[in-house]
Every structure is written in structure tokens, then in C-alpha cells.
Amino acid sequence: MLIDKDYKTPLGEEIKKEFNKLFSLVSCVELPFRLVKRFEGTGGKVSIADLVAYQIGWGKLLIGWYEAGLKGVVPQMPGEGFVKWDYVGLAQLFYEKYHFDGNKKQLQNFLRVVEKILIIVDYEFQTKNLDKEGVWDWCTLSSGKEWPLSKWVRVNTIAPYKKASRAIARSLKVSNFIFN
């Protein structure tokens, strides 16, 4: 279930690369091990399943913000009932909401979210709006600083995918050392 399509933008290719790395790592971990809370995450100890749920949650928020922007609406941010940037509260919501009943369903959902983000990136690259500031009202920070859509995408995909991959890879190396 890796993404193998080629994308027209370096951002799309980088998302694909980091997603595939994370997806490959998670896919090789059996379900009981995926549920062990062994990583420092947002709000305390988290599991691999929690790390994936976190990625799904932020990806869905990003898609929602974008879709609201297409309608000319500035979405309530961050969303999911939160009116303030309560990262711990959001993380806890994501851990519960996107945990699902098994590995396969969670990974399929993660894949669908990332594929939708890649469609957005490809489309906005073609319209030349991906890297422009001031196109999307929702991309303006509370300080008034405007970010391009590409930066919002990057901080909600590539950066957290890399962080999760590093944590899982370290954990797998330690576990392999312990069990061998």
C-alpha cells in the first residue's frame, strides 16, 4: 500500500518519500507491539498506533481547512471542537478517534488522507498557488504573518512523519537488540 505515483512538485515527492518510510516501518510491526505506549509524544507516553492516529488527525484538519478555504470560509481553527491551539487535547482526541480496531484499517485511513493531501498539493502546484502567500485567509497566523499553503502542508506532513519514523526506527533497533 505504498504510494508509487510520481508527483510534479518537490513537495509532493517529499511527502511521498516520508510517508512511504513511515508506512513501511509501521507495517512491519505486529499489532501487539504497535499498542505498547513507549514513546514520548504529545501529552505523555504514546504507542505506534497513537503516532499514526496523530498523523491522520492533523492530515484531516489540514484537508478541512483547505476545503473551507475553497468555499471562501475561514475555518474555526484548529477545529474538531477546539477554538484554541490545545495540542495535548487535540492529540488525545486523535489518539482515540483514529485508533480504529486494527492495523489494516488505520493504515488504510492514513493512506487515504495522505493521497488526498497529495491531490491538493498537485492541484495547487498547477494553479501556481501552492507557494504564494495571501491566497488563503486561513493560512494567516494569529500574529498576522501569512504562510503559503505549502508551509502548512509541510508542517502537517513531512516534519511529523520524519519525527515519527525516527522514533519508531530507534524503538525497533532497541527491541531487536533486546529480543535477539
Short mmCIF file of the C-alpha atoms (twelve columns), coordinates in Angstrom:
data_MODEL
# 
_entry.id   MODEL 
# 
loop_
_atom_site.group_PDB 
_atom_site.id 
_atom_site.type_symbol 
_atom_site.label_atom_id 
_atom_site.label_alt_id 
_atom_site.label_comp_id 
_atom_site.label_asym_id 
_atom_site.label_seq_id 
_atom_site.Cartn_x 
_atom_site.Cartn_y 
_atom_site.Cartn_z 
_atom_site.pdbx_PDB_model_num 
ATOM 1   C CA . MET A 1   0.000   0.000   0.000   1 
ATOM 2   C CA . LEU A 2   2.904   2.379   -0.557  1 
ATOM 3   C CA . ILE A 3   2.450   5.407   -2.777  1 
ATOM 4   C CA . ASP A 4   4.261   4.902   -6.062  1 
ATOM 5   C CA . LYS A 5   2.816   7.705   -8.209  1 
ATOM 6   C CA . ASP A 6   5.210   10.419  -9.360  1 
ATOM 7   C CA . TYR A 7   4.307   13.989  -8.436  1 
ATOM 8   C CA . LYS A 8   5.007   17.206  -10.325 1 
ATOM 9   C CA . THR A 9   6.178   19.098  -7.285  1 
ATOM 10  C CA . PRO A 10  9.152   18.507  -4.998  1 
ATOM 11  C CA . LEU A 11  6.763   18.896  -2.036  1 
ATOM 12  C CA . GLY A 12  4.622   16.016  -3.313  1 
ATOM 13  C CA . GLU A 13  7.681   13.836  -3.830  1 
ATOM 14  C CA . GLU A 14  8.971   14.637  -0.339  1 
ATOM 15  C CA . ILE A 15  5.587   13.832  1.239   1 
ATOM 16  C CA . LYS A 16  5.534   10.542  -0.684  1 
ATOM 17  C CA . LYS A 17  9.065   9.672   0.445   1 
ATOM 18  C CA . GLU A 18  8.447   10.402  4.141   1 
ATOM 19  C CA . PHE A 19  5.012   8.757   4.121   1 
ATOM 20  C CA . ASN A 20  6.402   5.610   2.493   1 
ATOM 21  C CA . LYS A 21  9.222   5.450   5.041   1 
ATOM 22  C CA . LEU A 22  6.813   5.804   7.971   1 
ATOM 23  C CA . PHE A 23  4.244   3.446   6.444   1 
ATOM 24  C CA . SER A 24  6.902   0.779   5.812   1 
ATOM 25  C CA . LEU A 25  8.138   0.976   9.401   1 
ATOM 26  C CA . VAL A 26  4.648   0.770   10.891  1 
ATOM 27  C CA . SER A 27  3.608   -2.043  8.535   1 
ATOM 28  C CA . CYS A 28  6.392   -4.310  9.741   1 
ATOM 29  C CA . VAL A 29  5.355   -4.029  13.402  1 
ATOM 30  C CA . GLU A 30  2.869   -6.590  14.674  1 
ATOM 31  C CA . LEU A 31  -0.285  -5.303  16.355  1 
ATOM 32  C CA . PRO A 32  0.534   -6.142  19.986  1 
ATOM 33  C CA . PHE A 33  3.812   -4.196  19.740  1 
ATOM 34  C CA . ARG A 34  2.042   -1.309  17.956  1 
ATOM 35  C CA . LEU A 35  -0.121  -0.799  21.057  1 
ATOM 36  C CA . VAL A 36  2.688   -0.516  23.633  1 
ATOM 37  C CA . LYS A 37  2.997   3.056   24.926  1 
ATOM 38  C CA . ARG A 38  6.739   3.551   24.764  1 
ATOM 39  C CA . PHE A 39  7.357   6.914   23.071  1 
ATOM 40  C CA . GLU A 40  7.298   10.409  24.450  1 
ATOM 41  C CA . GLY A 41  4.539   12.064  22.482  1 
ATOM 42  C CA . THR A 42  2.208   14.980  22.775  1 
ATOM 43  C CA . GLY A 43  0.610   14.589  26.185  1 
ATOM 44  C CA . GLY A 44  2.769   11.746  27.524  1 
ATOM 45  C CA . LYS A 45  3.649   8.190   26.541  1 
ATOM 46  C CA . VAL A 46  2.193   7.042   23.210  1 
ATOM 47  C CA . SER A 47  2.212   3.922   21.053  1 
ATOM 48  C CA . ILE A 48  2.968   3.431   17.366  1 
ATOM 49  C CA . ALA A 49  -0.794  3.274   16.788  1 
ATOM 50  C CA . ASP A 50  -1.093  6.635   18.567  1 
ATOM 51  C CA . LEU A 51  1.647   8.115   16.350  1 
ATOM 52  C CA . VAL A 52  -0.279  7.049   13.251  1 
ATOM 53  C CA . ALA A 53  -3.574  8.348   14.696  1 
ATOM 54  C CA . TYR A 54  -1.847  11.692  15.305  1 
ATOM 55  C CA . GLN A 55  -0.807  11.899  11.641  1 
ATOM 56  C CA . ILE A 56  -4.338  11.066  10.493  1 
ATOM 57  C CA . GLY A 57  -5.843  13.714  12.760  1 
ATOM 58  C CA . TRP A 58  -3.595  16.532  11.614  1 
ATOM 59  C CA . GLY A 59  -3.988  15.456  7.989   1 
ATOM 60  C CA . LYS A 60  -7.770  15.579  8.291   1 
ATOM 61  C CA . LEU A 61  -7.594  19.028  9.897   1 
ATOM 62  C CA . LEU A 62  -5.404  20.258  7.050   1 
ATOM 63  C CA . ILE A 63  -7.832  18.910  4.449   1 
ATOM 64  C CA . GLY A 64  -10.749 20.521  6.290   1 
ATOM 65  C CA . TRP A 65  -9.011  23.905  6.420   1 
ATOM 66  C CA . TYR A 66  -8.259  23.695  2.710   1 
ATOM 67  C CA . GLU A 67  -11.829 22.678  1.801   1 
ATOM 68  C CA . ALA A 68  -13.231 25.553  3.874   1 
ATOM 69  C CA . GLY A 69  -10.849 27.908  2.082   1 
ATOM 70  C CA . LEU A 70  -12.143 26.693  -1.290  1 
ATOM 71  C CA . LYS A 71  -15.608 27.816  -0.181  1 
ATOM 72  C CA . GLY A 72  -14.247 31.211  0.849   1 
ATOM 73  C CA . VAL A 73  -14.743 30.421  4.524   1 
ATOM 74  C CA . VAL A 74  -12.150 30.901  7.223   1 
ATOM 75  C CA . PRO A 75  -12.474 27.719  9.277   1 
ATOM 76  C CA . GLN A 76  -12.612 27.649  13.056  1 
ATOM 77  C CA . MET A 77  -9.070  26.680  13.876  1 
ATOM 78  C CA . PRO A 78  -7.742  24.354  14.800  1 
ATOM 79  C CA . GLY A 79  -11.079 22.522  14.554  1 
ATOM 80  C CA . GLU A 80  -12.577 19.332  15.969  1 
ATOM 81  C CA . GLY A 81  -14.426 21.469  18.520  1 
ATOM 82  C CA . PHE A 82  -11.252 23.241  19.656  1 
ATOM 83  C CA . VAL A 83  -11.147 27.026  19.407  1 
ATOM 84  C CA . LYS A 84  -7.638  27.325  20.885  1 
ATOM 85  C CA . TRP A 85  -4.443  25.529  19.916  1 
ATOM 86  C CA . ASP A 86  -4.598  22.894  22.653  1 
ATOM 87  C CA . TYR A 87  -2.040  20.465  21.237  1 
ATOM 88  C CA . VAL A 88  -2.363  17.984  24.104  1 
ATOM 89  C CA . GLY A 89  -6.161  17.986  23.892  1 
ATOM 90  C CA . LEU A 90  -6.079  17.554  20.119  1 
ATOM 91  C CA . ALA A 91  -3.542  14.752  20.402  1 
ATOM 92  C CA . GLN A 92  -5.704  12.915  22.931  1 
ATOM 93  C CA . LEU A 93  -8.703  13.294  20.617  1 
ATOM 94  C CA . PHE A 94  -6.705  11.947  17.657  1 
ATOM 95  C CA . TYR A 95  -5.345  9.007   19.670  1 
ATOM 96  C CA . GLU A 96  -8.901  7.950   20.485  1 
ATOM 97  C CA . LYS A 97  -10.711 8.898   17.270  1 
ATOM 98  C CA . TYR A 98  -8.246  7.473   14.739  1 
ATOM 99  C CA . HIS A 99  -7.031  4.406   16.602  1 
ATOM 100 C CA . PHE A 100 -9.549  2.068   14.897  1 
ATOM 101 C CA . ASP A 101 -9.908  -1.635  15.609  1 
ATOM 102 C CA . GLY A 102 -6.838  -2.895  13.831  1 
ATOM 103 C CA . ASN A 103 -3.655  -2.201  11.988  1 
ATOM 104 C CA . LYS A 104 -5.074  -2.572  8.471   1 
ATOM 105 C CA . LYS A 105 -7.991  -0.162  8.907   1 
ATOM 106 C CA . GLN A 106 -5.800  2.502   10.498  1 
ATOM 107 C CA . LEU A 107 -3.145  2.245   7.791   1 
ATOM 108 C CA . GLN A 108 -5.762  2.357   5.008   1 
ATOM 109 C CA . ASN A 109 -7.210  5.518   6.553   1 
ATOM 110 C CA . PHE A 110 -3.745  7.064   6.824   1 
ATOM 111 C CA . LEU A 111 -3.071  6.254   3.171   1 
ATOM 112 C CA . ARG A 112 -6.367  7.843   2.038   1 
ATOM 113 C CA . VAL A 113 -5.634  11.032  3.998   1 
ATOM 114 C CA . VAL A 114 -2.144  11.362  2.512   1 
ATOM 115 C CA . GLU A 115 -3.387  10.642  -1.018  1 
ATOM 116 C CA . LYS A 116 -5.946  13.433  -0.627  1 
ATOM 117 C CA . ILE A 117 -3.253  15.833  0.590   1 
ATOM 118 C CA . LEU A 118 -1.100  14.892  -2.407  1 
ATOM 119 C CA . ILE A 119 -4.008  15.642  -4.763  1 
ATOM 120 C CA . ILE A 120 -4.329  19.086  -3.152  1 
ATOM 121 C CA . VAL A 121 -0.580  19.711  -3.448  1 
ATOM 122 C CA . ASP A 122 -0.540  18.637  -7.106  1 
ATOM 123 C CA . TYR A 123 -3.570  20.773  -7.958  1 
ATOM 124 C CA . GLU A 124 -2.352  23.878  -6.158  1 
ATOM 125 C CA . PHE A 125 1.094   23.490  -7.722  1 
ATOM 126 C CA . GLN A 126 -0.565  23.547  -11.154 1 
ATOM 127 C CA . THR A 127 -2.594  26.665  -10.251 1 
ATOM 128 C CA . LYS A 128 0.634   28.312  -9.003  1 
ATOM 129 C CA . ASN A 129 -0.979  28.923  -5.589  1 
ATOM 130 C CA . LEU A 130 0.973   26.359  -3.595  1 
ATOM 131 C CA . ASP A 131 3.810   28.687  -2.626  1 
ATOM 132 C CA . LYS A 132 2.019   32.059  -2.769  1 
ATOM 133 C CA . GLU A 133 1.356   33.942  0.433   1 
ATOM 134 C CA . GLY A 134 -2.005  35.665  0.885   1 
ATOM 135 C CA . VAL A 135 -4.032  33.237  -1.240  1 
ATOM 136 C CA . TRP A 136 -5.743  31.517  1.675   1 
ATOM 137 C CA . ASP A 137 -7.142  33.579  4.544   1 
ATOM 138 C CA . TRP A 138 -6.844  30.594  6.883   1 
ATOM 139 C CA . CYS A 139 -3.071  30.465  6.251   1 
ATOM 140 C CA . THR A 140 -2.590  33.697  8.212   1 
ATOM 141 C CA . LEU A 141 -1.144  33.191  11.683  1 
ATOM 142 C CA . SER A 142 -2.608  34.991  14.706  1 
ATOM 143 C CA . SER A 143 0.441   37.299  14.536  1 
ATOM 144 C CA . GLY A 144 -0.715  38.419  11.078  1 
ATOM 145 C CA . LYS A 145 2.141   36.625  9.283   1 
ATOM 146 C CA . GLU A 146 0.967   34.930  6.107   1 
ATOM 147 C CA . TRP A 147 2.179   31.465  5.238   1 
ATOM 148 C CA . PRO A 148 1.843   29.827  1.845   1 
ATOM 149 C CA . LEU A 149 -0.220  26.646  1.665   1 
ATOM 150 C CA . SER A 150 2.988   24.679  1.070   1 
ATOM 151 C CA . LYS A 151 4.276   25.579  4.542   1 
ATOM 152 C CA . TRP A 152 1.042   24.465  6.235   1 
ATOM 153 C CA . VAL A 153 1.245   21.202  4.304   1 
ATOM 154 C CA . ARG A 154 4.901   20.688  5.217   1 
ATOM 155 C CA . VAL A 155 4.411   21.215  8.970   1 
ATOM 156 C CA . ASN A 156 1.439   18.847  8.991   1 
ATOM 157 C CA . THR A 157 3.017   16.068  6.912   1 
ATOM 158 C CA . ILE A 158 6.750   15.873  6.273   1 
ATOM 159 C CA . ALA A 159 8.041   17.159  9.618   1 
ATOM 160 C CA . PRO A 160 5.841   14.939  11.828  1 
ATOM 161 C CA . TYR A 161 6.296   11.919  9.514   1 
ATOM 162 C CA . LYS A 162 10.086  12.235  9.894   1 
ATOM 163 C CA . LYS A 163 9.813   12.605  13.665  1 
ATOM 164 C CA . ALA A 164 7.560   9.537   13.962  1 
ATOM 165 C CA . SER A 165 9.801   7.479   11.659  1 
ATOM 166 C CA . ARG A 166 12.889  8.298   13.727  1 
ATOM 167 C CA . ALA A 167 11.144  7.361   16.979  1 
ATOM 168 C CA . ILE A 168 9.834   4.070   15.580  1 
ATOM 169 C CA . ALA A 169 13.148  3.154   13.946  1 
ATOM 170 C CA . ARG A 170 15.008  3.766   17.229  1 
ATOM 171 C CA . SER A 171 12.441  1.681   19.078  1 
ATOM 172 C CA . LEU A 172 12.702  -1.185  16.592  1 
ATOM 173 C CA . LYS A 173 16.504  -1.208  16.870  1 
ATOM 174 C CA . VAL A 174 16.308  -1.336  20.661  1 
ATOM 175 C CA . SER A 175 13.636  -4.048  20.557  1 
ATOM 176 C CA . ASN A 176 15.622  -6.095  18.063  1 
ATOM 177 C CA . PHE A 177 18.658  -5.812  20.351  1 
ATOM 178 C CA . ILE A 178 16.619  -6.885  23.395  1 
ATOM 179 C CA . PHE A 179 14.913  -9.844  21.705  1 
ATOM 180 C CA . ASN A 180 17.939  -11.210 19.828  1 
# 
